[in-house]
Amino acid sequence: MERKKIIESLIFDKLSEENRHSNTPLYPEVLDSLGLVNLLVDLEYDINDKFNVIIVIASERAVSCTHSPFKTVETLTDYINILLEEKINE
């Protein structure tokens, strides 16, 4: 399975059935700040289990992006994929 699809699936596993779409808005529409933090921590563990790579999703880099990587499922998937690509190519 393509890496982005795996990441998206990991995110979908954490969301309710009605929010399992790539264009689903995450923060602040579906998740509040605590819900977002919980999602990101869970995803960091899942990414480590699935890809055997440790990444930090919630970082100064993420917060300083012009367009928030936490806005939708798609933007979060893309951001995590970038982080994984960088770690794998280190």
C-alpha positions, 0 to 999 in steps of 0.5 A: 500500500502506498505510504500516503494511503497508510498514513491516511488510514491511520488518521481515519482510524482515530476519527468517527465514521462521518469524518473519514474523508480526505477533505474533513476539516480537523482543527478547530472544526472537528477537534478542539486543541486537546483532541488535536494533541491526542490525535497527534500523539496517537499518530506518532506512536502509530507511525513508529509502529508501522514504519519504525521511524520516530517523528514529532508532528507537533513542532515549531516547524508545524506551527510556523507553516503558512498553511496549517498542516492540521487543517484537514485530513489531507494536509495532515497526511501530506505533512506526515508524509514529508516528515517520514520522507525526511527521516527515511532519507537521513 
